[in-house]
Amino acid sequence: MEDSNQSKAELSDSDQQEQVKWDYTSSEQTRLMGAVVVGLNVLVALVFLLDRTVPAVHAFITGKAL
């Protein structure tokens, strides 16, 4: 048991850097992508609600009357 604790304690900075080496995103990129996803979801929900409630929007989207 002491060996496993010792091996965890022996992780150097280079070992820790190698563990996250694949992550090249920044927090700004993550925030931007999150905003894009949320914005697109809101847009889809808005179009869906308008399609179901406003006959003119439904006719524009589908080409048929409600």
N, C-alpha and C positions, 0 to 999 in steps of 0.2 A: 504494500500500500504506500509505503514511503517512496518507492521508486516512481510511482505514477504522479505523486505530488511534486517530486523533484523534477520530473521531465516536463511538467507543465510550467514550473517556475523557470526552467532553463530556456524557454522560448525567447529568442532574441528579437530585436526590432526588425531584422531582415526577415525572419520567419513570419512575423505578424504582417509585414508589408506584402509578402507573397500571398497571404491568405486573401487579401482584398485587391490583388493586382488587377483582376479582371474588371473592376468597377471604375469605369472612366467617366461616369456621369457626375455632374455637379448638382448642388441643391437647386440652382437656378433652372437647370434643364428639367429636373424632376418636377419643380413647381410649374413650369411652363406646360409640360406634358399633362400634368394633372388638371390644369386650367383648360386645356384643349379638350380633354375627355369630358370634363364636367360641362363645358360649354356645348359640346356636340350632343350630350345627353339631354340638356335643357332644350336645345333646338328640336330634337326629335320629339320630345314630350309636347312641346308647344305646337308643332305641326300636327301631331296626332290629335290633340285636344281641339285645335281649330278645324281639322278635318271632320271630327265627330259632331261639332256643335254649330258650325257656320256652313250653311248650304252652299254659298258661293265659293268657299274655299274647297269644299268637297267636289264641286263641279269642276273647278279649275284643276285639281289634282287628278281626278279619275276620268273626267270628261262626261260624267253622267250625273243626273240630278240625284239628290239625296233621297 
